[in-house]
Amino acid sequence: MAKDKITIVGAGNVGATTAHIAATKQLGDIILIDIIEGLAEGKALDIAEAAPLSAPANRRRDGHLFDCNITGTTDWQDTEESNLVIITSGLPRKPGMSRDDLLAKNVQIVKDVSQKITKYSPDSIIIVVCNPLDAMVYTAAKVTGFAKNKIMGMAGTLDTARFSYFLSQELKVSVKDINCVLLGGHGDDMVPLPRFTTVCEKPITDLLDEDKIAKLIERTRKGGIEIVNLLGYSAYHAPAAGTVQMAEAILKDKKELICCCAYCDSEYSVGGFFIGVPAILGRNGAEKIVELDLNDSETADFEKSLNHVKQLTAKVDTLL
């Protein structure tokens, strides 16, 4: 059976880590591409050389965790006919910057990348990772003209992971017992939903008081900048893991319910924008948007976040 072909655009921390995790899951043959000569080639070679160490030597070849081709390149011709393209390229945040501060420069980067994807892999599905996330997904969609279900953004997987981790530390439970749900744009007005977030199927509203939940939500909203302030640059391990979760759901046709940035029209009365929602991901991309029965407060928070996404989208239109 032919392997899927995955192109990862950008060989920085997020791109290279995504490539490594995807390789360990054997999702397909991986092309890592970057404009800097030698960067993608070197990181791809380094990852490939880890393959013999990924399983005990006495295991059969098909028992290895990691037996796929990983290629680094600067030549887009090498990416031709990719099944999935992951866009990690773009300027990362630095201390004192918001995600929105990256808009103008990253629009141009994503525009250029999207044009190349259209030329070399017109039948691919696209996952966008760079910020400001919702606006970059819109940019890729507008430039490529691809079907809306074939373009989505990695944000909800990361944000729910952060919320899950903070909850696990507060409640002293395994992260495996926590199921988080989150809506809205990837920013300070994202909308974690405590009523729909559960520990062993029990809502966290039954386990924590409002003040504690509010503090954990605020930390989740500031989760990205917390790491930027500590490291001096953006997170990459968790974003890469979130990206691979989406990629695996798509390539393996898992029909998995994942919070991500997806296109909504009548759903949640969004009216034709990309925004964070729970979606079923499979071989056809974002195959279904799952609508939750929001109360008045949750609806108001979602509309606030949506309005911010609409404002960023309008700015993108002036830059394209």
MARGU-236444 format. One record per residue (C-alpha): x, y, z; residue number from 0. Coordinates in steps of 0.05 Angstrom, whole numbers. Layout:
<xx:X; yy:Y; zz:Z; nr:NUM>
...
This chain:
<xx:0; yy:0; zz:0; nr:0>
<xx:27; yy:69; zz:-19; nr:1>
<xx:45; yy:113; zz:39; nr:2>
<xx:14; yy:181; zz:49; nr:3>
<xx:58; yy:240; zz:34; nr:4>
<xx:62; yy:295; zz:86; nr:5>
<xx:94; yy:362; zz:73; nr:6>
<xx:114; yy:405; zz:133; nr:7>
<xx:128; yy:477; zz:114; nr:8>
<xx:179; yy:508; zz:160; nr:9>
<xx:236; yy:471; zz:194; nr:10>
<xx:238; yy:511; zz:257; nr:11>
<xx:221; yy:484; zz:326; nr:12>
<xx:148; yy:469; zz:311; nr:13>
<xx:160; yy:441; zz:242; nr:14>
<xx:218; yy:396; zz:261; nr:15>
<xx:183; yy:371; zz:324; nr:16>
<xx:120; yy:357; zz:284; nr:17>
<xx:161; yy:317; zz:234; nr:18>
<xx:193; yy:276; zz:289; nr:19>
<xx:127; yy:259; zz:324; nr:20>
<xx:93; yy:243; zz:257; nr:21>
<xx:151; yy:197; zz:239; nr:22>
<xx:146; yy:159; zz:305; nr:23>
<xx:72; yy:148; zz:289; nr:24>
<xx:90; yy:127; zz:218; nr:25>
<xx:37; yy:171; zz:187; nr:26>
<xx:72; yy:172; zz:120; nr:27>
<xx:133; yy:196; zz:83; nr:28>
<xx:152; yy:266; zz:106; nr:29>
<xx:179; yy:325; zz:67; nr:30>
<xx:207; yy:380; zz:111; nr:31>
<xx:216; yy:444; zz:71; nr:32>
<xx:246; yy:512; zz:89; nr:33>
<xx:274; yy:572; zz:52; nr:34>
<xx:340; yy:569; zz:92; nr:35>
<xx:390; yy:526; zz:55; nr:36>
<xx:411; yy:466; zz:97; nr:37>
<xx:361; yy:476; zz:154; nr:38>
<xx:308; yy:427; zz:132; nr:39>
<xx:360; yy:379; zz:104; nr:40>
<xx:399; yy:377; zz:169; nr:41>
<xx:339; yy:369; zz:214; nr:42>
<xx:308; yy:315; zz:169; nr:43>
<xx:374; yy:277; zz:170; nr:44>
<xx:379; yy:283; zz:246; nr:45>
<xx:308; yy:256; zz:254; nr:46>
<xx:320; yy:200; zz:204; nr:47>
<xx:382; yy:178; zz:242; nr:48>
<xx:339; yy:168; zz:303; nr:49>
<xx:299; yy:114; zz:268; nr:50>
<xx:345; yy:55; zz:286; nr:51>
<xx:340; yy:77; zz:359; nr:52>
<xx:264; yy:78; zz:361; nr:53>
<xx:255; yy:5; zz:377; nr:54>
<xx:297; yy:-52; zz:405; nr:55>
<xx:344; yy:-83; zz:354; nr:56>
<xx:315; yy:-152; zz:363; nr:57>
<xx:245; yy:-130; zz:341; nr:58>
<xx:222; yy:-146; zz:271; nr:59>
<xx:228; yy:-90; zz:221; nr:60>
<xx:153; yy:-79; zz:219; nr:61>
<xx:154; yy:-72; zz:294; nr:62>
<xx:196; yy:-9; zz:292; nr:63>
<xx:159; yy:53; zz:314; nr:64>
<xx:190; yy:92; zz:258; nr:65>
<xx:205; yy:67; zz:189; nr:66>
<xx:188; yy:121; zz:138; nr:67>
<xx:225; yy:167; zz:91; nr:68>
<xx:242; yy:237; zz:118; nr:69>
<xx:269; yy:286; zz:67; nr:70>
<xx:293; yy:358; zz:77; nr:71>
<xx:291; yy:406; zz:19; nr:72>
<xx:285; yy:478; zz:-6; nr:73>
<xx:253; yy:455; zz:-71; nr:74>
<xx:177; yy:455; zz:-75; nr:75>
<xx:180; yy:405; zz:-132; nr:76>
<xx:197; yy:353; zz:-79; nr:77>
<xx:129; yy:365; zz:-45; nr:78>
<xx:88; yy:348; zz:-107; nr:79>
<xx:24; yy:309; zz:-96; nr:80>
<xx:25; yy:313; zz:-20; nr:81>
<xx:-37; yy:286; zz:14; nr:82>
<xx:-29; yy:333; zz:74; nr:83>
<xx:8; yy:399; zz:81; nr:84>
<xx:23; yy:429; zz:149; nr:85>
<xx:41; yy:503; zz:150; nr:86>
<xx:86; yy:520; zz:209; nr:87>
<xx:125; yy:575; zz:173; nr:88>
<xx:117; yy:646; zz:197; nr:89>
<xx:146; yy:692; zz:249; nr:90>
<xx:139; yy:667; zz:321; nr:91>
<xx:120; yy:709; zz:381; nr:92>
<xx:171; yy:742; zz:425; nr:93>
<xx:162; yy:771; zz:495; nr:94>
<xx:115; yy:831; zz:494; nr:95>
<xx:82; yy:810; zz:428; nr:96>
<xx:10; yy:788; zz:418; nr:97>
<xx:-9; yy:738; zz:365; nr:98>
<xx:-42; yy:795; zz:327; nr:99>
<xx:25; yy:832; zz:322; nr:100>
<xx:47; yy:778; zz:272; nr:101>
<xx:-10; yy:790; zz:223; nr:102>
<xx:20; yy:832; zz:167; nr:103>
<xx:85; yy:792; zz:158; nr:104>
<xx:53; yy:724; zz:166; nr:105>
<xx:-3; yy:739; zz:116; nr:106>
<xx:50; yy:748; zz:63; nr:107>
<xx:87; yy:684; zz:84; nr:108>
<xx:23; yy:643; zz:84; nr:109>
<xx:1; yy:674; zz:18; nr:110>
<xx:66; yy:652; zz:-15; nr:111>
<xx:63; yy:582; zz:15; nr:112>
<xx:-10; yy:574; zz:-5; nr:113>
<xx:5; yy:592; zz:-77; nr:114>
<xx:58; yy:538; zz:-79; nr:115>
<xx:12; yy:487; zz:-47; nr:116>
<xx:-41; yy:502; zz:-100; nr:117>
<xx:11; yy:491; zz:-155; nr:118>
<xx:43; yy:427; zz:-129; nr:119>
<xx:-10; yy:393; zz:-85; nr:120>
<xx:-79; yy:417; zz:-108; nr:121>
<xx:-114; yy:357; zz:-77; nr:122>
<xx:-83; yy:363; zz:-9; nr:123>
<xx:-113; yy:378; zz:59; nr:124>
<xx:-81; yy:436; zz:97; nr:125>
<xx:-69; yy:445; zz:171; nr:126>
<xx:-45; yy:515; zz:190; nr:127>
<xx:-5; yy:525; zz:254; nr:128>
<xx:24; yy:596; zz:250; nr:129>
<xx:-7; yy:657; zz:284; nr:130>
<xx:-53; yy:694; zz:287; nr:131>
<xx:-83; yy:626; zz:275; nr:132>
<xx:-154; yy:639; zz:253; nr:133>
<xx:-132; yy:694; zz:205; nr:134>
<xx:-78; yy:651; zz:175; nr:135>
<xx:-128; yy:595; zz:162; nr:136>
<xx:-172; yy:645; zz:126; nr:137>
<xx:-111; yy:669; zz:86; nr:138>
<xx:-95; yy:598; zz:63; nr:139>
<xx:-168; yy:585; zz:45; nr:140>
<xx:-175; yy:649; zz:5; nr:141>
<xx:-109; yy:641; zz:-33; nr:142>
<xx:-117; yy:567; zz:-49; nr:143>
<xx:-191; yy:567; zz:-63; nr:144>
<xx:-194; yy:497; zz:-35; nr:145>
<xx:-259; yy:468; zz:-8; nr:146>
<xx:-270; yy:497; zz:61; nr:147>
<xx:-271; yy:428; zz:95; nr:148>
<xx:-200; yy:415; zz:70; nr:149>
<xx:-169; yy:473; zz:107; nr:150>
<xx:-165; yy:479; zz:183; nr:151>
<xx:-122; yy:505; zz:238; nr:152>
<xx:-87; yy:475; zz:298; nr:153>
<xx:-108; yy:513; zz:360; nr:154>
<xx:-163; yy:478; zz:398; nr:155>
<xx:-121; yy:416; zz:407; nr:156>
<xx:-66; yy:457; zz:439; nr:157>
<xx:-113; yy:500; zz:481; nr:158>
<xx:-153; yy:440; zz:507; nr:159>
<xx:-87; yy:405; zz:523; nr:160>
<xx:-64; yy:464; zz:565; nr:161>
<xx:-131; yy:468; zz:600; nr:162>
<xx:-129; yy:393; zz:613; nr:163>
<xx:-59; yy:396; zz:642; nr:164>
<xx:-76; yy:454; zz:688; nr:165>
<xx:-139; yy:418; zz:712; nr:166>
<xx:-101; yy:353; zz:724; nr:167>
<xx:-51; yy:390; zz:768; nr:168>
<xx:-107; yy:425; zz:807; nr:169>
<xx:-149; yy:362; zz:816; nr:170>
<xx:-91; yy:313; zz:824; nr:171>
<xx:-119; yy:267; zz:770; nr:172>
<xx:-91; yy:237; zz:706; nr:173>
<xx:-97; yy:279; zz:644; nr:174>
<xx:-127; yy:217; zz:611; nr:175>
<xx:-189; yy:225; zz:654; nr:176>
<xx:-202; yy:296; zz:630; nr:177>
<xx:-242; yy:315; zz:568; nr:178>
<xx:-240; yy:389; zz:551; nr:179>
<xx:-283; yy:428; zz:503; nr:180>
<xx:-265; yy:497; zz:477; nr:181>
<xx:-292; yy:546; zz:426; nr:182>
<xx:-272; yy:611; zz:394; nr:183>
<xx:-210; yy:643; zz:365; nr:184>
<xx:-139; yy:624; zz:386; nr:185>
<xx:-125; yy:684; zz:430; nr:186>
<xx:-139; yy:716; zz:496; nr:187>
<xx:-214; yy:713; zz:483; nr:188>
<xx:-217; yy:638; zz:471; nr:189>
<xx:-276; yy:604; zz:504; nr:190>
<xx:-262; yy:543; zz:548; nr:191>
<xx:-329; yy:511; zz:567; nr:192>
<xx:-330; yy:486; zz:640; nr:193>
<xx:-400; yy:457; zz:633; nr:194>
<xx:-376; yy:411; zz:577; nr:195>
<xx:-308; yy:397; zz:607; nr:196>
<xx:-308; yy:333; zz:648; nr:197>
<xx:-266; yy:290; zz:694; nr:198>
<xx:-289; yy:217; zz:687; nr:199>
<xx:-352; yy:246; zz:655; nr:200>
<xx:-366; yy:291; zz:714; nr:201>
<xx:-368; yy:366; zz:697; nr:202>
<xx:-313; yy:406; zz:729; nr:203>
<xx:-367; yy:455; zz:753; nr:204>
<xx:-384; yy:400; zz:804; nr:205>
<xx:-312; yy:394; zz:826; nr:206>
<xx:-285; yy:465; zz:829; nr:207>
<xx:-313; yy:532; zz:850; nr:208>
<xx:-324; yy:588; zz:800; nr:209>
<xx:-263; yy:628; zz:823; nr:210>
<xx:-215; yy:570; zz:815; nr:211>
<xx:-244; yy:553; zz:746; nr:212>
<xx:-238; yy:626; zz:725; nr:213>
<xx:-164; yy:626; zz:745; nr:214>
<xx:-150; yy:563; zz:706; nr:215>
<xx:-186; yy:590; zz:645; nr:216>
<xx:-145; yy:654; zz:648; nr:217>
<xx:-81; yy:614; zz:653; nr:218>
<xx:-103; yy:573; zz:592; nr:219>
<xx:-116; yy:637; zz:553; nr:220>
<xx:-47; yy:663; zz:572; nr:221>
<xx:-14; yy:595; zz:563; nr:222>
<xx:24; yy:614; zz:501; nr:223>
<xx:53; yy:679; zz:528; nr:224>
<xx:71; yy:645; zz:594; nr:225>
<xx:119; yy:600; zz:555; nr:226>
<xx:144; yy:657; zz:511; nr:227>
<xx:161; yy:697; zz:573; nr:228>
<xx:198; yy:638; zz:603; nr:229>
<xx:236; yy:616; zz:541; nr:230>
<xx:241; yy:680; zz:500; nr:231>
<xx:207; yy:644; zz:442; nr:232>
<xx:143; yy:605; zz:427; nr:233>
<xx:123; yy:536; zz:451; nr:234>
<xx:134; yy:478; zz:403; nr:235>
<xx:128; yy:410; zz:437; nr:236>
<xx:53; yy:417; zz:452; nr:237>
<xx:35; yy:453; zz:387; nr:238>
<xx:71; yy:398; zz:348; nr:239>
<xx:34; yy:343; zz:387; nr:240>
<xx:-32; yy:378; zz:374; nr:241>
<xx:-17; yy:383; zz:300; nr:242>
<xx:0; yy:309; zz:295; nr:243>
<xx:-64; yy:290; zz:331; nr:244>
<xx:-103; yy:325; zz:276; nr:245>
<xx:-59; yy:296; zz:221; nr:246>
<xx:-68; yy:225; zz:248; nr:247>
<xx:-144; yy:234; zz:252; nr:248>
<xx:-146; yy:256; zz:179; nr:249>
<xx:-97; yy:207; zz:148; nr:250>
<xx:-124; yy:147; zz:186; nr:251>
<xx:-196; yy:169; zz:175; nr:252>
<xx:-210; yy:163; zz:250; nr:253>
<xx:-272; yy:207; zz:251; nr:254>
<xx:-245; yy:236; zz:315; nr:255>
<xx:-278; yy:293; zz:351; nr:256>
<xx:-225; yy:347; zz:358; nr:257>
<xx:-229; yy:421; zz:376; nr:258>
<xx:-197; yy:459; zz:319; nr:259>
<xx:-205; yy:519; zz:275; nr:260>
<xx:-255; yy:499; zz:221; nr:261>
<xx:-303; yy:534; zz:174; nr:262>
<xx:-372; yy:549; zz:200; nr:263>
<xx:-431; yy:579; zz:163; nr:264>
<xx:-498; yy:565; zz:196; nr:265>
<xx:-464; yy:527; zz:252; nr:266>
<xx:-465; yy:569; zz:315; nr:267>
<xx:-493; yy:625; zz:270; nr:268>
<xx:-421; yy:642; zz:251; nr:269>
<xx:-438; yy:664; zz:180; nr:270>
<xx:-378; yy:640; zz:140; nr:271>
<xx:-314; yy:644; zz:181; nr:272>
<xx:-260; yy:598; zz:207; nr:273>
<xx:-261; yy:593; zz:282; nr:274>
<xx:-249; yy:543; zz:337; nr:275>
<xx:-304; yy:491; zz:345; nr:276>
<xx:-310; yy:416; zz:359; nr:277>
<xx:-305; yy:380; zz:292; nr:278>
<xx:-303; yy:309; zz:266; nr:279>
<xx:-238; yy:299; zz:229; nr:280>
<xx:-229; yy:244; zz:176; nr:281>
<xx:-202; yy:232; zz:107; nr:282>
<xx:-244; yy:288; zz:79; nr:283>
<xx:-218; yy:338; zz:129; nr:284>
<xx:-266; yy:373; zz:175; nr:285>
<xx:-325; yy:328; zz:160; nr:286>
<xx:-376; yy:354; zz:210; nr:287>
<xx:-382; yy:412; zz:260; nr:288>
<xx:-411; yy:390; zz:326; nr:289>
<xx:-458; yy:442; zz:355; nr:290>
<xx:-466; yy:448; zz:430; nr:291>
<xx:-526; yy:477; zz:466; nr:292>
<xx:-494; yy:540; zz:493; nr:293>
<xx:-526; yy:582; zz:548; nr:294>
<xx:-531; yy:657; zz:543; nr:295>
<xx:-464; yy:670; zz:577; nr:296>
<xx:-427; yy:621; zz:534; nr:297>
<xx:-459; yy:649; zz:471; nr:298>
<xx:-439; yy:720; zz:490; nr:299>
<xx:-367; yy:698; zz:501; nr:300>
<xx:-366; yy:661; zz:435; nr:301>
<xx:-394; yy:721; zz:398; nr:302>
<xx:-341; yy:766; zz:429; nr:303>
<xx:-287; yy:719; zz:405; nr:304>
<xx:-319; yy:713; zz:336; nr:305>
<xx:-321; yy:788; zz:329; nr:306>
<xx:-246; yy:791; zz:341; nr:307>
<xx:-235; yy:738; zz:287; nr:308>
<xx:-279; yy:778; zz:239; nr:309>
<xx:-236; yy:840; zz:252; nr:310>
<xx:-172; yy:802; zz:237; nr:311>
<xx:-203; yy:773; zz:174; nr:312>
<xx:-221; yy:842; zz:150; nr:313>
<xx:-149; yy:863; zz:159; nr:314>
<xx:-125; yy:803; zz:119; nr:315>
<xx:-168; yy:825; zz:61; nr:316>
<xx:-132; yy:892; zz:59; nr:317>
<xx:-64; yy:856; zz:58; nr:318>
<xx:-76; yy:805; zz:4; nr:319>
